[in-house]
Amino acid sequence: MADTQAATTGLALRGDNLVKRFGAVTALDGVSLTLGQSEILGVLGDNGAGKSTLVKILTGFHQQTDGKLYVHGDETLMRSVDHARSLGIECVYQDLALANSLSIYHNMFLNREIVRSGPSRMLRLVDHKQMRERAAQLLDDIGVHVPSVDLPVERLSGGQRQAIAVARAVNSNARILLLDEPLAAMGAREATLIIDLVLRLKEKGGLSIIMIMHNYAQTLDIANRIMLMQRGRVTYEQRSANTSVAELMDIVRREYRAMRATTAQ
């Protein structure tokens, strides 16, 4: 027990030999990971590598079949998405879960509206003024620029929408933020907007980030450390400064050749 406690000290998150089975299918096969305080971990892998299953375990959507998970040093079995959120874990998925017809500030406080007392104790009114002011201040603090927080989300670009979804997660007092393919289907300009936002959040400190990615070059530019997943396993882990796109591609090719050789036997 003492060794385990020592190994989790200073870590935002740690998973030991996580396994997830769906009937006869093993989606995760002994995945271990660590996430340091204020660190960005890039998780790479093709479709079917197990990345989405890992995210769902970390966010309480699934429970692991085997293995242990530690959040800020404490062993935890995620009971639900709400349980994960209560521990400061938030995820921004590819669909962003924004209400297009609502304003930016409404989206940032969706299901967490600020209320004030009305004429009677039983009547509680949404405090739009305070939500506008807080939304504008938060966006300014993290360097997200929009014409007005009253603007409907549907009028924003893809990069701006992604930034609002990230800002909403930060506004919920997240301590661990998971970003599921945050640069998917974005052009260079919009991708740069999100990359700059993530790097600013890193510089501010206090937030540990896991980015689920496909693009090796972008991930190496952003993350402190990368973890490559293939067929439900971690096949490579290294600090970004100590590896390259060519090395990652070579590992992927070797694993693919090994898989084909095994299948042919």
C-alpha positions as CSV (number, residue, x, y, z in Angstrom):
1,M,0.0,0.0,0.0
2,A,2.8,2.4,0.9
3,D,4.4,1.9,-2.6
4,T,1.1,2.6,-4.3
5,Q,0.6,5.8,-2.3
6,A,4.1,7.0,-3.1
7,A,3.6,6.3,-6.8
8,T,0.5,8.4,-7.0
9,T,1.8,11.4,-5.1
10,G,1.9,14.4,-7.3
11,L,-0.3,12.8,-10.0
12,A,-3.6,14.1,-11.2
13,L,-4.6,10.6,-12.5
14,R,-3.2,7.1,-12.6
15,G,-4.5,3.9,-14.1
16,D,-3.0,0.5,-13.4
17,N,-3.6,-2.4,-15.8
18,L,-7.1,-1.2,-16.9
19,V,-9.0,-3.9,-18.6
20,K,-12.5,-3.6,-20.3
21,R,-14.3,-6.5,-21.8
22,F,-17.6,-6.4,-23.6
23,G,-18.6,-10.0,-23.7
24,A,-16.0,-11.8,-25.7
25,V,-14.4,-8.6,-26.9
26,T,-11.5,-7.1,-25.0
27,A,-11.5,-3.3,-25.7
28,L,-8.7,-2.5,-23.2
29,D,-6.1,-5.0,-22.5
30,G,-4.0,-3.9,-19.4
31,V,-3.6,-0.2,-20.1
32,S,-1.6,1.8,-17.6
33,L,-1.2,5.5,-17.7
34,T,-0.2,8.5,-15.6
35,L,-1.1,12.2,-15.8
36,G,0.9,14.7,-13.9
37,Q,-0.3,17.9,-12.4
38,S,-0.6,20.6,-15.1
39,E,0.6,18.1,-17.7
40,I,-0.7,17.5,-21.2
41,L,-0.8,13.9,-22.2
42,G,-1.5,13.1,-25.9
43,V,-3.1,9.7,-26.5
44,L,-2.6,8.6,-30.1
45,G,-4.1,5.7,-32.0
46,D,-6.2,4.7,-35.0
47,N,-9.9,3.8,-34.8
48,G,-10.4,0.7,-32.7
49,A,-7.3,1.3,-30.6
50,G,-9.2,1.6,-27.4
51,K,-9.0,5.4,-26.9
52,S,-12.8,6.0,-26.7
53,T,-13.2,3.1,-24.2
54,L,-10.4,4.6,-22.1
55,V,-12.1,8.0,-22.1
56,K,-15.4,6.5,-21.1
57,I,-13.8,4.7,-18.1
58,L,-12.0,7.9,-17.0
59,T,-15.3,9.9,-17.2
60,G,-17.5,7.3,-15.4
61,F,-19.5,6.2,-18.5
62,H,-18.1,2.7,-18.1
63,Q,-16.4,0.9,-15.3
64,Q,-13.3,-1.1,-15.9
65,T,-13.6,-4.9,-15.8
66,D,-10.2,-5.1,-14.0
67,G,-7.4,-2.8,-12.9
68,K,-7.3,0.2,-10.6
69,L,-7.8,4.0,-11.1
70,Y,-6.5,6.7,-8.9
71,V,-7.6,10.3,-8.9
72,H,-5.4,12.8,-7.1
73,G,-3.8,9.9,-5.2
74,D,-7.0,8.2,-4.1
75,E,-8.2,4.9,-5.5
76,T,-11.5,5.5,-7.2
77,L,-14.1,3.4,-8.9
78,M,-16.1,5.8,-11.1
79,R,-19.8,5.1,-10.4
80,S,-21.2,7.6,-12.9
81,V,-20.4,10.6,-15.1
82,D,-21.7,12.8,-12.2
83,H,-19.3,11.1,-9.9
84,A,-16.4,11.8,-12.2
85,R,-17.5,15.4,-12.5
86,S,-17.6,15.7,-8.7
87,L,-13.9,14.8,-8.7
88,G,-13.2,17.6,-11.2
89,I,-13.0,15.4,-14.3
90,E,-14.7,17.0,-17.4
91,C,-14.7,15.8,-21.0
92,V,-15.3,17.8,-24.2
93,Y,-16.5,15.3,-26.8
94,Q,-16.4,15.7,-30.6
95,D,-20.1,16.7,-30.7
96,L,-19.4,19.4,-28.1
97,A,-22.9,19.1,-26.6
98,L,-23.7,22.8,-27.2
99,A,-27.2,24.2,-27.5
100,N,-26.9,26.0,-30.9
101,S,-29.8,28.3,-30.5
102,L,-28.7,29.5,-27.1
103,S,-26.2,32.3,-26.4
104,I,-22.6,31.8,-25.5
105,Y,-23.2,32.8,-21.9
106,H,-26.2,30.5,-21.6
107,N,-24.1,27.6,-22.9
108,M,-21.3,28.3,-20.5
109,F,-23.8,28.0,-17.6
110,L,-26.0,25.3,-19.0
111,N,-27.5,23.3,-16.1
112,R,-25.4,25.4,-13.7
113,E,-27.3,28.7,-14.0
114,I,-26.7,31.4,-11.4
115,V,-29.9,32.2,-9.6
116,R,-30.9,35.0,-7.3
117,S,-33.8,35.3,-4.8
118,G,-37.1,36.6,-6.2
119,P,-39.9,38.5,-4.5
120,S,-40.8,35.3,-2.6
121,R,-38.5,32.7,-1.1
122,M,-40.0,30.1,-3.3
123,L,-39.2,32.0,-6.5
124,R,-35.6,31.9,-7.7
125,L,-34.7,33.9,-10.8
126,V,-31.8,33.3,-13.3
127,D,-29.3,36.1,-12.9
128,H,-28.5,36.8,-16.6
129,K,-26.4,39.9,-15.8
130,Q,-24.0,38.0,-13.5
131,M,-23.8,35.1,-16.0
132,R,-22.9,37.5,-18.8
133,E,-20.3,39.2,-16.8
134,R,-18.7,35.9,-15.6
135,A,-18.7,34.4,-19.0
136,A,-17.1,37.4,-20.5
137,Q,-14.4,37.5,-17.8
138,L,-13.6,33.8,-18.1
139,L,-13.3,34.0,-21.9
140,D,-11.0,37.0,-21.5
141,D,-8.9,35.2,-18.9
142,I,-8.2,32.3,-21.2
143,G,-7.8,34.4,-24.3
144,V,-11.0,33.5,-26.2
145,H,-12.3,36.4,-28.2
146,V,-15.9,36.7,-29.4
147,P,-17.9,39.7,-30.5
148,S,-20.4,39.3,-27.6
149,V,-21.4,36.6,-25.1
150,D,-25.0,37.2,-26.2
151,L,-24.2,35.8,-29.7
152,P,-25.9,32.5,-30.4
153,V,-23.5,29.6,-30.6
154,E,-24.8,28.6,-34.1
155,R,-23.2,31.8,-35.5
156,L,-19.7,30.8,-34.3
157,S,-17.0,29.1,-36.4
158,G,-16.0,25.5,-35.6
159,G,-12.9,26.7,-33.7
160,Q,-14.9,29.2,-31.7
161,R,-17.5,26.6,-30.8
162,Q,-14.7,24.2,-29.6
163,A,-13.3,27.0,-27.6
164,I,-16.6,27.7,-25.9
165,A,-17.0,24.0,-25.1
166,V,-13.6,24.0,-23.5
167,A,-14.4,27.3,-21.6
168,R,-17.6,25.7,-20.2
169,A,-15.5,22.8,-18.9
170,V,-13.0,25.1,-17.3
171,N,-16.0,27.1,-15.8
172,S,-17.1,24.0,-14.0
173,N,-13.9,24.0,-12.0
174,A,-12.4,21.1,-13.8
175,R,-9.1,19.9,-12.6
176,I,-8.7,17.1,-15.2
177,L,-9.8,17.9,-18.7
178,L,-10.2,15.3,-21.5
179,L,-10.4,16.6,-25.1
180,D,-11.7,14.0,-27.5
181,E,-10.3,14.8,-31.0
182,P,-10.4,18.6,-30.5
183,L,-8.9,19.3,-33.9
184,A,-10.9,16.9,-35.9
185,A,-12.1,18.3,-39.3
186,M,-10.6,21.7,-38.6
187,G,-8.6,23.9,-41.0
188,A,-5.2,25.2,-40.1
189,R,-6.4,28.5,-38.8
190,E,-9.1,27.1,-36.5
191,A,-6.7,24.3,-35.3
192,T,-4.2,27.0,-34.3
193,L,-6.9,28.8,-32.3
194,I,-7.5,25.6,-30.2
195,I,-3.8,24.7,-29.9
196,D,-3.1,28.2,-28.6
197,L,-6.0,27.9,-26.1
198,V,-4.7,24.6,-24.8
199,L,-1.2,25.9,-24.4
200,R,-2.6,29.0,-22.5
201,L,-4.5,26.7,-20.2
202,K,-1.3,24.8,-19.6
203,E,0.6,27.9,-18.8
204,K,-2.0,29.1,-16.3
205,G,-1.5,25.9,-14.3
206,G,-3.9,23.9,-12.2
207,L,-5.4,22.0,-15.0
208,S,-4.2,18.5,-16.2
209,I,-5.2,17.6,-19.8
210,I,-5.5,14.4,-21.8
211,M,-5.9,15.0,-25.6
212,I,-7.2,12.1,-27.7
213,M,-5.7,12.6,-31.1
214,H,-5.0,11.2,-34.6
215,N,-2.5,13.8,-35.9
216,Y,1.0,12.9,-34.7
217,A,2.7,16.2,-35.6
218,Q,0.1,18.3,-33.9
219,T,0.2,16.1,-30.8
220,L,4.0,16.3,-30.5
221,D,3.8,20.1,-30.7
222,I,1.2,20.4,-27.9
223,A,1.7,17.5,-25.4
224,N,4.4,17.1,-22.8
225,R,4.2,13.3,-23.3
226,I,2.6,11.0,-25.7
227,M,1.0,7.5,-25.4
228,L,0.4,5.4,-28.4
229,M,-2.4,2.8,-28.3
230,Q,-3.0,-0.1,-30.6
231,R,-5.5,-2.9,-30.3
232,G,-6.4,-2.0,-26.8
233,R,-2.8,-1.8,-25.5
234,V,-0.2,0.8,-24.9
235,T,2.6,0.1,-27.4
236,Y,4.8,3.1,-26.9
237,E,5.1,6.0,-24.4
238,Q,7.6,8.8,-24.4
239,R,8.2,12.5,-23.8
240,S,7.3,14.5,-26.9
241,A,10.8,16.0,-27.1
242,N,12.3,12.6,-27.2
243,T,10.4,11.1,-30.2
244,S,9.3,12.0,-33.7
245,V,6.6,11.4,-36.2
246,A,8.9,9.1,-38.1
247,E,9.5,7.0,-35.0
248,L,5.8,6.8,-34.2
249,M,5.0,5.7,-37.8
250,D,7.7,3.0,-37.6
251,I,6.2,1.6,-34.4
252,V,2.7,1.6,-36.0
253,R,4.0,-0.3,-39.0
254,R,5.8,-2.8,-36.9
255,E,2.7,-3.5,-34.9
256,Y,0.6,-3.8,-38.0
257,R,3.1,-6.3,-39.5
258,A,3.1,-8.4,-36.3
259,M,-0.7,-8.4,-36.3
260,R,-0.8,-9.6,-39.9
261,A,1.8,-12.3,-39.2
262,T,-0.2,-13.6,-36.2
263,T,-3.5,-13.6,-38.2
264,A,-1.8,-15.5,-41.1
265,Q,-0.6,-18.3,-38.8
